[in-house]
Amino acid sequence: MKMPQTEDEVNEKIYDHRIMPDWSNVVNETNGTMHYSKDMIFNDGHRLSITVYSILLVLSSIGNSTVLYLIVKRRWHNRTRSPSRIDIMLMHLAIADLMVTFLLMPLEIAWAYTVQWRSTDFVCRTMSFFRVFGLYLSSFVLVSISIDRYYAILKPLKFSTNRGRIMLAIAWIASVICSTPQAFIFHLEQHPKVKGYYQCVAFHSFPTELHKLIYQISNMCAMYAFPLVTFIYCYGRIYLEIYRKSFARFRRSNDDVLGRAKKRTLKMTITIVIVFVICWTPYYIMCLWFWLDKPSADNVNPLLRKILFIFACTNSCMNPLVYGVFNIRGKANNNNTSVHNRHTSLSSGGRMAMKERNGSAHTVVTLPAVINGSNGDTSNVTQSTTLSNDIFTISKIAEDIEKEKPPKIIISDSIEFSHMPQSQ
């Protein structure tokens, strides 16, 4: 029995046996050689899988490991405070993406290299389980993040105790439940016409094609449709509430409604969700087309479906990029805010709060800029100055400085500065 070394001798165009309803045909030639169908030999689809998955493996492992390290490092530096729910959920999202990276991607690379299954039935069932477990977990963690943002912004006092832990536990359990059927559907089977050719297949696992279609659509609903509906509802309600409150507050900034940190977190989580939708939508559109109108879908290049699934897996590489971009921007904004606050505190020293006292205006002014203007030297304020026929009498500044109280300036009817005692 001789396996052909070139693909030109094979007429079939299907690249992957996993999209086939049953075993592909083989042809016995008159000269005694046997020609395998395209899915049974090393083809362009295998080359594509090895190349792209290898690149994604490197990028995703570096990105998600970095995110995981940064979150753990932040928790270590803030040991006195309990970690925020969003940090815990982002950590679990990184773990889910790493499971996709180190379980699904190496499996696809090795399987594409060997073409047929070179291991046992137990490994076939186990790896079929883990092949989808990380994908389910990533989807369900995103659902947990969306629901958490919904409660944190719209109902902060409701369901607040252990909310994050409960939702993450449900996400893990639901992922196990949704992935378990894979271990029963996929099994090791030998080609009926080629002795010694084994493959990990889902052939003959369903009584009818209708049962198979129901299972495939159920998978799509659990991994994509249910999360998508949750995203739309949660973030739609959040933005409607923000708009309503902003309008009610005479169109003030959204920072008045949410606060800067919460607003940045909301933007980051929404961006992660948008990336998820962009990555997975083309693949599931193609799947629906294939399930509902297979004859017309067969006219599409078979490589397209594989390319779309690989593109969906790039979602595991995108999440760390989103996290990194928003954290870098957040640090830059925090630095700018601190500088702005320092300038504001200096300039706000000249602001006056007017009070009515005995029919005459009594003004109190805090002047931190005056006290700190010359490296703490108060000798500059001992000069006498005339301003618009009014005199500011500065009193007890030295005592206020020693007691760490803000100095006060009293506007009186006299017109000269009192001299401050020189600091020794």
C-alpha positions in Angstrom: 0.0 0.0 0.0 1.5 3.2 -1.1 0.4 6.7 -0.1 0.7 9.3 -2.9 3.2 12.0 -2.2 1.6 14.7 -4.3 -1.8 16.3 -4.0 -2.3 16.6 -7.7 -3.4 13.0 -7.8 -6.3 13.6 -5.5 -9.6 15.0 -6.9 -11.6 15.7 -3.7 -11.5 19.3 -2.4 -12.4 18.9 1.2 -9.5 19.8 3.5 -10.7 18.8 6.9 -12.5 15.5 7.8 -14.3 17.2 10.8 -16.7 18.9 8.5 -17.6 15.7 6.6 -20.6 13.5 7.5 -18.7 10.3 7.1 -15.4 8.8 5.9 -14.1 10.1 2.5 -13.6 7.7 -0.4 -10.3 6.2 -1.4 -9.6 4.9 -4.9 -7.7 1.7 -5.8 -5.8 2.1 -9.1 -5.2 -0.7 -11.5 -1.5 -0.6 -10.8 -2.1 -1.5 -7.1 -1.6 2.0 -5.6 -4.2 3.6 -3.5 -5.2 7.3 -3.8 -6.4 9.0 -0.6 -8.9 11.9 -0.6 -7.5 15.3 0.2 -8.4 15.3 3.9 -6.3 12.2 4.4 -3.1 13.6 3.1 -1.0 16.7 4.0 -2.7 19.6 2.2 -2.9 23.4 2.1 -5.3 23.4 5.1 -2.7 21.7 7.2 0.0 24.1 6.2 -2.2 27.0 7.0 -3.0 25.5 10.5 0.6 24.9 11.4 1.8 28.4 10.3 -1.0 30.5 11.8 -1.5 28.6 15.0 2.2 28.6 15.6 2.2 32.4 15.4 -0.9 32.7 17.5 0.6 30.4 20.1 3.6 32.6 20.6 1.6 35.9 20.7 -1.1 34.6 22.9 1.2 33.0 25.4 3.3 36.2 25.8 0.3 38.5 25.9 -1.9 36.5 28.4 1.0 35.6 30.6 1.9 39.2 30.8 -1.6 40.2 31.8 -1.7 37.4 34.4 1.6 38.6 35.8 0.5 42.2 36.0 -2.7 41.4 37.8 -1.0 39.1 40.3 1.7 41.7 40.8 -0.8 44.4 41.5 -2.6 42.1 44.0 0.7 41.3 45.7 1.5 45.0 46.2 -2.0 45.7 47.5 -2.1 42.8 49.9 -3.8 44.9 52.6 -6.8 45.5 50.3 -9.0 42.8 48.8 -8.7 42.7 45.0 -11.4 44.2 42.9 -14.0 42.0 41.2 -13.0 43.2 37.7 -9.3 42.3 38.3 -10.3 38.8 39.4 -12.5 38.3 36.4 -9.8 39.6 34.0 -7.4 37.1 35.6 -9.9 34.3 34.9 -10.3 35.6 31.3 -6.5 35.4 30.9 -6.5 31.9 32.3 -9.2 30.9 29.8 -7.3 32.3 26.9 -4.1 30.5 28.1 -6.1 27.2 28.1 -7.0 27.9 24.5 -3.4 28.8 23.8 -1.8 25.7 25.4 -4.5 23.1 24.7 -6.3 23.9 21.5 -3.4 25.5 19.5 -0.8 22.8 20.1 -3.4 20.1 19.4 -4.2 21.7 16.0 -0.6 22.1 15.1 0.3 18.5 16.0 -2.9 17.1 14.4 -2.2 19.0 11.2 1.4 17.7 11.1 0.5 14.0 11.5 -2.8 14.3 9.5 -4.2 11.1 11.1 -4.6 10.6 14.9 -1.5 9.0 16.4 -2.7 8.4 19.9 -5.3 6.5 21.9 -9.1 6.7 22.1 -8.8 8.2 25.6 -6.5 11.0 24.5 -8.9 11.6 21.6 -11.9 12.1 23.9 -9.9 14.1 26.5 -8.4 16.5 24.0 -11.8 16.9 22.3 -13.1 18.1 25.7 -10.3 20.5 26.3 -10.4 21.7 22.7 -13.6 23.6 23.4 -13.4 24.0 27.2 -11.2 27.2 26.9 -13.5 28.7 24.3 -16.6 28.1 26.5 -14.8 29.5 29.5 -13.7 32.6 27.7 -17.3 33.3 26.6 -18.8 32.7 30.0 -16.2 34.8 31.8 -17.1 37.7 29.4 -20.8 37.1 30.3 -19.8 37.3 34.0 -17.9 40.6 33.4 -20.9 42.1 31.6 -23.4 41.1 34.3 -21.0 42.4 37.0 -20.7 45.8 35.2 -24.5 45.9 35.0 -25.0 45.4 38.7 -22.0 47.6 39.7 -23.4 50.6 37.7 -27.2 50.1 37.8 -27.8 48.2 41.0 -24.6 48.6 43.2 -26.4 47.5 46.4 -28.1 44.4 45.1 -26.4 41.0 44.9 -23.1 42.6 46.0 -21.8 39.9 48.4 -19.5 37.4 46.7 -21.1 38.3 43.3 -17.9 37.9 41.4 -17.0 34.5 42.9 -20.5 33.1 42.4 -20.6 34.1 38.7 -17.1 32.8 38.0 -18.0 29.5 39.7 -21.0 29.3 37.4 -18.9 30.1 34.4 -16.4 27.2 35.2 -19.2 24.7 35.9 -21.1 25.7 32.8 -18.0 25.3 30.7 -17.4 21.8 32.0 -21.1 20.9 31.3 -21.0 22.3 27.7 -17.7 20.6 26.9 -18.4 17.2 28.3 -20.5 15.9 25.3 -17.4 16.3 23.1 -15.8 13.5 25.1 -18.7 11.2 24.1 -19.1 12.3 20.6 -15.5 12.2 19.4 -13.9 8.8 19.4 -11.1 6.9 17.7 -12.1 5.0 14.5 -10.3 3.2 11.8 -11.0 3.9 8.1 -13.2 1.2 6.7 -11.1 0.8 3.6 -7.6 1.6 4.8 -6.2 -0.6 7.5 -4.0 1.2 10.0 -5.4 4.6 9.2 -7.0 6.0 12.4 -8.7 9.3 13.0 -10.4 11.1 15.9 -13.9 11.5 14.5 -17.5 12.3 15.3 -18.8 9.9 12.7 -21.8 7.7 13.6 -22.3 9.4 17.0 -25.8 10.8 16.2 -28.9 8.7 15.3 -29.9 11.2 12.5 -28.5 14.3 10.8 -31.3 16.3 12.6 -29.8 15.3 16.0 -26.4 16.4 14.8 -27.8 19.7 13.6 -29.6 20.3 16.9 -26.3 19.7 18.8 -24.3 22.0 16.6 -26.9 24.8 16.9 -27.0 24.3 20.7 -23.2 24.7 20.8 -23.5 28.0 18.8 -26.2 29.3 21.2 -24.1 28.5 24.3 -20.8 29.8 23.0 -22.0 32.8 20.9 -25.7 33.6 20.8 -26.3 33.6 24.6 -23.2 35.8 25.4 -24.1 38.1 22.5 -27.7 38.7 23.9 -26.3 39.2 27.4 -23.8 41.8 26.1 -26.4 43.7 24.2 -28.8 43.8 27.1 -26.3 44.7 29.9 -24.4 47.4 28.1 -27.5 48.7 26.4 -29.1 49.3 29.8 -25.9 50.8 31.1 -25.6 53.4 28.4 -29.3 54.2 28.5 -28.9 54.9 32.3 -25.8 57.0 31.7 -27.6 59.0 29.0 -30.6 59.5 31.3 -28.6 60.7 34.3 -26.4 62.9 32.1 -29.4 64.6 30.6 -31.0 64.9 34.0 -27.9 66.7 35.3 -28.1 69.4 32.6 -25.8 67.5 30.2 -22.9 67.4 32.5 -19.9 65.1 31.8 -20.4 61.3 32.2 -17.6 61.5 34.8 -20.2 63.0 37.1 -22.3 59.9 36.7 -19.7 57.1 36.7 -16.4 58.5 37.9 -13.1 58.3 35.9 -11.9 54.9 37.0 -15.3 53.2 36.5 -15.7 54.8 33.1 -12.3 53.5 32.0 -13.1 50.0 33.2 -16.5 50.1 31.4 -14.8 51.2 28.1 -12.2 48.4 28.4 -14.8 45.7 29.0 -17.0 46.9 26.2 -14.0 46.9 23.8 -13.2 43.3 24.9 -16.8 42.3 24.1 -16.7 44.0 20.7 -13.5 42.2 19.8 -15.2 38.9 20.8 -18.1 39.7 18.5 -15.9 40.7 15.6 -13.8 37.5 15.9 -16.6 35.0 16.2 -19.4 36.4 14.1 -18.0 35.6 10.6 -17.3 32.0 11.6 -20.8 31.4 12.9 -22.4 33.0 9.9 -20.5 30.5 7.8 -21.6 27.7 10.1 -25.3 28.7 9.8 -25.0 28.8 6.1 -23.4 25.4 6.0 -26.0 23.9 8.4 -29.1 25.4 6.8 -28.1 25.3 3.1 -25.3 22.8 2.6 -25.5 22.4 -1.2 -24.8 26.1 -1.8 -22.3 26.3 1.1 -20.3 23.5 -0.6 -19.5 25.9 -3.5 -17.4 28.1 -1.1 -13.7 27.4 -1.0 -13.2 24.8 1.8 -10.3 26.7 3.2 -12.6 29.6 4.1 -14.2 27.9 7.0 -10.9 26.9 8.4 -9.6 30.4 8.0 -12.7 31.8 9.8 -12.2 29.4 12.7 -8.5 30.4 13.0 -9.6 34.0 12.9 -12.0 33.3 15.8 -9.2 31.9 17.8 -7.3 35.2 17.4 -9.7 36.5 20.1 -7.3 34.9 22.7 -4.5 37.2 21.4 -6.7 40.3 21.2 -7.8 40.4 24.9 -4.3 41.1 26.2 -3.8 43.9 23.7 -7.0 45.6 24.8 -6.0 45.2 28.5 -2.6 46.7 27.8 -3.8 49.6 25.8 -6.3 50.7 28.4 -3.9 50.3 31.3 -1.2 52.3 29.5 -3.8 55.0 28.7 -5.0 54.8 32.2 -1.5 55.4 33.7 -1.0 58.3 31.3 -4.3 59.9 32.3 -3.6 59.4 35.9 -0.2 61.2 35.5 -1.9 64.0 33.6 -4.6 64.2 36.3 -2.1 64.4 39.1 -0.2 67.3 37.4 -3.5 69.0 36.7 -4.5 68.6 40.3 -1.2 70.2 41.5 -1.7 73.2 39.2 -5.3 73.4 40.3 -4.4 73.4 44.0 -1.9 76.2 43.4 -4.4 78.3 41.4 -7.3 77.6 43.7 -5.4 79.4 46.5 -6.7 82.7 45.1 -10.4 81.7 45.1 -12.6 83.5 47.7 -15.8 82.3 49.4 -18.0 85.3 50.1 -20.0 85.4 53.3 -22.4 88.0 54.6 -21.6 89.1 58.1 -23.4 92.1 59.8 -24.4 93.5 56.4 -20.8 93.6 55.2 -18.8 91.2 53.1 -16.3 89.0 55.0 -13.9 87.1 52.7 -11.8 84.1 53.6 -9.0 83.2 51.2 -6.6 80.2 51.4 -3.2 80.9 50.0 -1.1 77.7 49.9 0.8 79.1 46.9 1.9 82.1 49.0 3.2 79.9 51.8 4.9 77.4 49.6 6.0 79.8 46.9 9.6 80.1 48.1 10.4 76.7 49.5 8.5 77.3 52.7 10.1 80.8 53.3 7.5 83.2 54.7 9.6 86.2 54.6 8.1 87.3 51.3 4.7 88.0 52.8 6.1 90.7 55.2 6.0 93.4 52.7 3.4 96.2 52.8 1.2 96.4 49.7 -1.7 98.6 48.6 -4.4 97.0 46.4 -7.4 99.1 45.1 -7.8 101.1 48.4 -8.3 97.8 50.4 -5.8 96.3 52.7 -5.5 92.6 53.4 -4.5 91.9 57.0 -2.6 88.6 57.3 -2.8 87.2 60.8 -1.6 84.1 62.6 0.1 82.6 59.5 3.0 81.3 61.4 0.8 79.6 64.0 -1.3 78.1 61.2 1.8 76.7 59.5 3.1 75.1 62.7 -0.4 73.5 63.3 -0.6 72.4 59.7 -3.7 74.4 59.2 -4.5 76.3 55.9 -3.6 80.0 56.4 -6.5 82.5 56.2 -6.6 86.0 55.0 -9.2 88.4 56.4 -10.4 91.4 54.4 -10.9 94.2 56.8 -11.5 97.9 56.6 -7.8 98.7 57.3 -5.5 99.1 54.3 -2.1 97.7 55.2 -0.5 94.2 55.4 0.6 93.3 58.9 4.1 92.1 59.1 4.8 88.5 59.6 7.4 87.3 62.1 10.5 86.2 60.2 11.2 82.5 60.2 14.4 81.8 62.0 
